[in-house]
Amino acid sequence: GNLDLIYTCGYNFRDSRILKPYHGLYIYKNTGDYKFKQTWFYPINGATKAIAADFDKDGDLDIATIAFFADMKNNPAEEFIYFEQSKPMEFKAHAVPVSKYGRWMNMDVSDINKDGKPDIILGNYASGFLFQPNLTPTWDEHQPFIVLQNEMKK
């Protein structure tokens, strides 16, 4: 009954634009009286946002993440990762191949098509902020957003 915290660490604009091993998705369990203990970590370069929802409709919370400062040169798939919770505090990472469409600055969740399942909207900001040498992006900087329509069968 205590609310836990999900936290992204990955802002990489002002101080230094190098990849950092402590960037990623953290979960802090509420042990009571608003005391929190780190119970889970997944490394994601430049992680900037996470949203928890029951995407697969199995009764537990899954997590969608974006990473604006991802390692786009060597691991562009970390720009968007869906974490499916299989057991309490056990998650399976699914890299969804959407990095070719944009660079995700924003993310929201809503039932866009009114089918009772949460869909994901990714907002694109694909101009500037390139911090990796010799990177030639393939995304469309004029595409404002994409919608990931939830096709889960459950």
C-alpha positions, -999 to +999 in steps of 0.1 A: +000+000+000+030+024+001+038+043-031+072+035-045+094+057-067+106+052-102+135+076-111+155+083-142+190+096-141+204+107-173+202+144-179+234+151-198+233+186-213+249+212-191+279+199-172+293+172-195+280+153-224+298+120-218+281+087-212+279+078-175+276+043-160+252+054-133+226+067-158+195+046-160+162+036-144+160+032-107+132+019-085+131+029-048+108+009-026+089+027+001+097+010+033+073+031+053+072+066+068+085+079+035+118+061+037+130+047+004+155+020-005+169+014-039+157-021-050+163-021-087+185-005-114+188-009-152+216+011-170+203+034-197+226+060-211+209+094-209+176+082-194+152+111-192+117+099-185+098+068-172+061+061-170+046+031-151+013+016-164-002-019-168+006-020-205+001-057-209-031-058-187-018-086-164-024-067-131+011-053-124+029-022-135+052-022-164+075+007-173+082+026-205+113+048-207+129+072-231+165+084-232+172+117-249+209+115-243+212+078-253+242+062-268+228+068-303+260+057-320+265+023-304+231+015-288+203+035-303+177+010-291+180+025-256+162+056-268+129+037-260+127+006-238+096-011-225+101-031-193+076-059-188+071-069-152+070-107-150+072-111-112+073-085-084+105-064-091+115-086-120+115-069-154+122-080-190+136-053-212+122-049-247+140-026-270+114-013-294+130-003-328+118+033-330+150+052-329+151+056-367+119+078-365+131+104-341+148+115-310+124+113-281+123+144-259+089+137-244+066+107-237+030+104-225+006+076-221-031+076-230-057+053-246-056+071-280-077+046-299-102+040-270-097+002-269-091+001-232-053-003-235-027+024-228-009+036-259+024+056-259+030+089-276+067+099-282+075+135-290+104+141-313+131+168-310+156+157-335+176+188-343+207+198-323+222+184-291+244+159-309+272+150-285+288+119-301+314+125-327+309+109-361+272+103-356+250+107-386+214+104-375+188+089-398+157+102-381+132+127-396+136+160-377+102+172-391+081+144-377+066+158-345+056+126-328+047+089-332+021+068-315+029+033-303-004+016-304-008-011-277-014-045-295-012-066-263-036-095-265-045-097-228 
